[in-house]
Amino acid sequence: MENKLSHIDESGKTIMVDVSKKQVVTRVAKTSGRITFPKKIFEKLMKQNFLSSKGNIFQTAIIAGIQAAKKTADLIPLCHPLALSKVDIDIKPEKKSLKIVCEVICNGRTGVEMEALTAVSVTALTIYDMCKALSQDIIISGIQLEEKNGGKTDFKR
């Protein structure tokens, strides 16, 4: 089978994929990303338990990430709106960075990797926003799909 772009038809026209004939199954996607800080800034944030004048950095970023997952179809034009069953975001300090991991689950006709990628991205952007007064030398990187299953093709990095 030849690989082809799913959102472009044979004539080159942009389309939303027709998922009406697909089975409703449980779909899971796990994604990750990283936000890296200058060493002194990271140490300061660790000493403050990641609390800022704007509030609890982790909790604010997690809420933003969950909201973003639910709004993915509003942000990415050809994504289907999905009724998500679960959005779980975890943030863990590692050296001078934070690793963000997200799992999204739904029972549907199409996968949830875009929702999980959007959640990680917005979680990282929210952390950046809450910390940018300390430094603009903050790097968001490595946003990627780790695994997905429940669809036509499963994937595991």
Secondary structure, DSSP 8 states (H G I E B T S, - for coil): -----TTB-TTS-B-----TTS--EEEEEEEEEEEE--HHHHHHHHHTTTEETTEEHHHHHHHHHHHHHHTHHHHSTT-----EEEEEEEEEEETTEEEEEEEEEEEESS--HHHHHHHHHHHHHHHHHHHTTT-S--EEEEEEEEEEESSSS-EE-
